[in-house]
């Protein structure tokens, strides 16, 4: 990753105000960069946020590339269903972030994998070694992990070509008129709230198939098969048809069905091993909090 350079012409306003608009950064972040000597104009370093320069004078702000630190191994409990020299299938517990990011520098699935799987460092990128696909923090269930670059590339291609079949269990608000259906609606970043995704004609194609498994008190247990892997896909698609996932604080109803957690679980995973070509299928039983949520709403499996 390289540094980013922003150039702007002074309009007489304070530099922190002008540069924050130009670079899309907070004024405090701009002020910190200026104090580090990363703002220059007319050959001179501008270190004070409140500086006002003559109109028409060019200003250059340099924003350093993020400094990536390799994740460290941590002794975090993790269930491994299968492992060979090429890949592993693990069960991510609810509440565990998949890889280090802003706000979550450690205590992630990657940190746990570094401690449990040999020779994982650097596979697929320094910050996301072995990660082929991801699950939201509050979603539990199966994940596929690559243990070498060749497998990483093969599994990524298989995902893109829809050769890996993923099924989820989801408890959705309300009852469905049909026993099964398909949602084919593009998904993109919400224009109203950048923390959310939304159905958007300008977004990327997303296809979700659902099938009713059982009905409870004002809710329905679904088998959900995703043919694409967009961010928050199941949560956004079910919300778009009026049946958000129970317990979803981001997309759900404010006063919806009472459950102990986000009722979404990556239940099964089927794929052809990229090296041996063996057909492999794995299932992860529903966790206790999910079963508790079902039982309290009249569904017993």
N, C-alpha and C positions, 0 to 999 in steps of 0.2 A: 504494500500500500504506500502511496506517495502523499506528500503534503499537498494541500489545496490552497491556491492563491486567489484572493478576491481583489478586483480592482474597481474602484468607484471614484466618481468626481465629486468633490465637495459641493454641497449646496448651502453651506453656512451653518448647518446644525452641528450639535455636539457629535464628536466622532463615535462615541459608544452607541448613540441612537442610530446614526447613519449606517454604521457597520453591522449592527445587529439586524437591521432590515435587509442589508445586502447579503450577509452570510447565513441568515436564518438561525442565528444564535441568540442567547439571552444577553442582555447588556452586561451582566456580571461576568459571563464567560468572555465577552469581548474585552472587558476591562482587564481581566486576568491575562489575556493574550497580549494586550498592549503593555502591561507591566513587564512581561517577559521579553519585550523588545521586538515583537513580531508585527508591528505596524510602522510603516515607513511612508514618508511623503517628502518630495523635493530633496531626497537624499538624507533626510534627518529622521531619527526614530521618534515616534510619538508615543509617550508612555502614559499620559494623563487622559482618562476617559472623557473629561469635560472639555477637552481642547476643541476650539472652533477654527477651522482653516478658511482662507479666502475662497470664495466660490470659483469653481473651475479648476481647482488644484487637484491633481490625481493622488489617490491614497491607495496603498497596497497593504492588505492584511493577509498574513500567512497562517493557516490553520494546520497544525501538525497532524499527520496521520495517527490514528489510534495506536497506542503501544500495546501490542498483543502479548500476553504472558501465557506460556504453555500451562495447561491445567495440571495440578498435582494430584497424585493418588490419595484418596481418602477412604477410610474404612466405613463405608455406608452400606447397610444391609441391602442386598439385591438378589433376587431369585433368578437363576440362570436355568432355563428349561433345556437348552441344547447348546453344545459348543464343539467345534472341530477346528482344524487349522485355518479355515477360511472365514468362518462366520460364527455368530452366536445369536440365540434368541433369548431375550430377557423379558422379565415382567416389571415394568415401571410402576412403582407405587404412586398413589395419588399424593399430590403436594410436592413432588420432586421435579425441579426444572431440568430440562434435557441437557443443555450445554451452557457454559459460562456466557454471561452477557452483562450489560449495564444493570446494576442492582443485584446481580447474582454471580459474583466472581468465583464462588466455590460452592461446595455442598450440592453439586449437580449430578445428574446421571453419568456424565463424562468422568467426573472425579471418581465415582464409584467403579466405573468400568476400568479406569486406569489401574485400580488396585486389584481387580479381579481377573482381568484378561492380559495375557502376556503379549508383548510386542505391539501394543496398540498405539503408542505415541506417534503422532504425525500422520496417521492414516486419514486421508480425506480432509486435511487441513489442521493446523496447529490447535485451534480452539474447539474443533468439533471432530476429534479423532474417531473414526469408525461410524459416525452417525450417518445413516442413509435416509431416514425420515424422522419426523418428530411427532410428539404428542404434547398437547397443552399441559401446563403445570398441574391442573386439577383433573386431568383425564388419566385414568390408570390403564394398564394393559400391556399387550405385546409390542415389542420393538425388535427390529432386525439390526444387527450390528456387524459391520465388515471388519475383518482382521488384517487385510492387506489391500494395497492399492488396486490390484486387479479385480478383487471381489467388490470393492467399493464402486468401481466403474461399471461392473456388470450389473450389480443390484440397482444402481441409479438408472441405468438404461432400462432395466426390466420395469422399474416403477413408471418411468416415462411412457413405456410401451404398454402399460396396463397388464403386465404379466405377473404381478403380485396381487393376490386377492386378499382384501382386508375387510373383515366384518366387525361391527361394533354392536354392543347392546346399549340401547338408549331408552330411558323412561321419558316420554314426552307428555306435555300438558294436553288434556282433553282426550276425546275419542275420535277415531278416524272413520269416515264413511265407507272407504274401500279397504279390502284386506291387504293390498299392497299398491305400490306406486313408484314413480320416478320423478325426481326434481332435476331438471336440466336448466340451470340458470347461472350465468357468469357471475363471478365474485371479484370484487376489488376493494380497495381501501375506502372506507366511508368518507364522504366529503363533509359530513357534519361532525364526526367524531373520529379523529385519527387513531384512536385506540381500538376502534372497531373495524370489522369488515362488513360488507353489505352486498346484496344483489345489485349488480351494476351492469348495464348493457355494454359498457366500455371495459369491463373486467375480463378475467381469464375464464375460459370454459370450465364448468364444474358440474359433475353429474353424481347424483346420490340416489340410490334405490333403497326403499324401505319395505318392510313386511311386518304386519302385526303378529305378535307372539302371544300376548295376553292383555286383557283389559282390567284396570283397577278402578279405584274411586277417583273419578275425574282425571285419569291418566292412562297411558297405553305403553306397554313394553314393546319395543321394536327391535328387529334385526335390521341393521343398517349396513349396506354395502356401498362403499365409496369407490367410484371408478377413476376419480382424480384426487389429488391431495392438496387442496387449497387450504390456506390458513383459516381455522375455525369453520371449515366447510359444513360439517354436520350441524353445528349450532346455528349458523347463518341460514342454511337451507330450511331446517325445521321451523325456525322463527319466521321465515318468509311465507310459510303456508299456515301460519297461525298456531303451530304446535311446538313452541320452544322446549328445549331440554329442561327437565325439572332441576331446580337448584342452580340454574345458570344466572349468576349475578350480573353478567354483562349483557346478555340477550334475552333473559327470561322475563316473566311477568313479575311486577313488584310484589303482588300478593298471590303467588301461585301455590302449587301443591307443596306441602311441607315435606322436606327430605333432608337427610343429614349431610349431603354433599352434592356435587355436580354428578348427575346420574348418567355418566357416559363412560364406557369401558371398551377398550380394544380387545375384543373377545377371541377372534381367530385370525390366523395368518396362513396362507397357502402359497407356495412358490416352488419352482424347480431349482434345485441346487445348481448354481452357475458352474461348478467344477465337475460334480459327479452326475448331474442331470437327474438326480433322484427327486421324485415328487414328495414334497414335505408339507405337512399340515400340523399346526400347533393350536392349542386352545388354552386360554387362561381363565380359570373359574372366577365367577363374580366375587369381588372382595366383600368382606363382612358389612361395611357401611352401605354398600349398594344393596345387598340382600335385606338389610334393615329397612332401607328406604322402600323397597318393594313390599315387604311384609306390612309396614305401617300404612300402606295404601291399598291393601287388599289383594296383593299378588303373591302367591306362593308357588314356587317352582318344585 
